[in-house]
């Protein structure tokens, strides 16, 4: 099992920045892919950004150029640097990990991930 705990969510104004962190513990060697997902009330959970153990990244079109995902395998920590925040970025952000290797088309699919953190709230006001 892999345990994930997010931190860094906050309430900020449009155009601001945040850095989210996800601390992983347990069988971290199983985290071949890690990702950030978000879910707003009444909407499906959507993939934001993913990164493989070796640094291959995938981003949702809506966040390209604004969000940067990274991971420090030695520290077992995943990060999401969020810049130029927009009100539509408001959501609960979840850290996820997958023990599987899969193609690029599945990397942003929540169904592909085995482990989830409890989430951290990001709220962006006008």
C-alpha positions in Angstrom: 0.0 0.0 0.0 1.0 3.6 -0.6 -0.2 6.4 1.6 -0.5 9.9 0.2 -1.2 13.1 2.0 -1.6 16.5 0.2 -0.8 19.9 1.5 -0.5 23.5 0.3 -4.1 24.2 -0.8 -5.3 27.7 0.1 -7.7 30.4 -0.9 -6.0 32.9 -3.3 -6.9 35.6 -5.8 -6.9 35.2 -9.6 -3.4 35.4 -11.0 -1.8 34.1 -7.8 0.4 31.1 -7.3 0.4 28.0 -5.1 2.6 25.0 -4.7 1.0 21.8 -3.7 2.9 19.0 -2.1 2.1 15.3 -1.7 4.0 13.2 0.8 4.1 9.5 0.0 4.9 6.6 2.3 4.6 2.9 2.4 5.4 0.9 -0.7 6.6 3.9 -2.7 8.5 1.8 -5.1 5.0 1.0 -6.5 4.5 4.6 -7.6 5.5 4.3 -11.2 3.2 7.1 -12.1 2.0 9.9 -9.9 -0.5 12.6 -10.7 -2.6 15.4 -9.6 -6.4 15.3 -10.2 -9.0 17.8 -9.3 -12.8 17.7 -8.7 -15.2 20.5 -8.4 -18.7 20.0 -6.9 -21.0 18.4 -9.3 -18.2 17.6 -11.8 -16.2 14.5 -12.6 -12.7 14.1 -11.3 -10.3 15.2 -14.0 -6.6 14.6 -14.5 -4.4 17.7 -14.2 -0.9 16.5 -14.6 1.1 13.3 -14.2 4.7 12.3 -14.0 6.4 8.9 -14.3 9.2 7.7 -12.0 11.7 8.8 -14.6 10.3 12.3 -15.2 7.9 11.9 -18.2 5.1 14.5 -17.8 1.6 14.8 -19.1 -0.6 17.8 -18.7 -4.2 18.6 -19.3 -4.7 21.2 -22.1 -6.4 23.6 -19.6 -3.3 23.8 -17.4 -0.4 23.7 -19.9 2.0 26.6 -19.4 0.6 27.4 -16.0 1.1 24.2 -13.9 4.3 22.3 -13.4 4.5 18.8 -11.9 7.6 17.4 -10.4 8.7 14.6 -8.0 11.6 14.0 -5.7 12.0 10.3 -5.5 14.5 10.5 -2.7 12.1 12.5 -0.6 9.1 10.5 -1.8 7.3 13.8 -2.5 5.3 15.0 -5.4 4.8 18.7 -6.2 2.5 20.8 -8.3 3.5 24.4 -9.0 0.5 26.4 -10.0 0.8 29.8 -11.5 -1.6 32.3 -13.0 -4.5 30.8 -11.1 -8.0 31.2 -12.5 -11.4 30.9 -10.8 -12.1 27.8 -12.9 -9.1 26.1 -11.1 -11.2 26.0 -7.9 -11.5 22.4 -6.9 -10.4 19.8 -4.4 -7.0 18.6 -5.6 -6.0 15.0 -5.1 -2.6 13.3 -5.3 -2.7 9.8 -6.9 -0.2 7.0 -7.6 -0.3 4.0 -9.8 1.7 0.8 -9.6 1.2 0.1 -13.3 2.9 1.4 -16.5 0.5 2.5 -19.2 0.3 4.6 -22.3 -0.1 8.3 -22.6 -3.8 8.2 -23.2 -4.4 6.7 -19.8 -2.1 8.8 -17.7 -4.8 11.5 -17.0 -7.5 8.9 -16.3 -8.5 8.6 -12.7 -9.4 5.0 -13.3 -5.8 4.1 -13.9 -4.6 5.0 -10.4 -4.5 2.7 -7.4 -3.8 5.1 -4.5 -5.3 8.4 -3.5 -4.8 11.1 -0.9 -7.6 12.8 1.0 -7.3 16.0 -1.0 -6.4 19.6 -0.5 -8.8 22.5 -1.3 -7.8 25.2 -3.8 -10.1 28.2 -4.0 -9.5 31.0 -6.5 -11.5 34.2 -6.2 -11.9 37.0 -8.7 
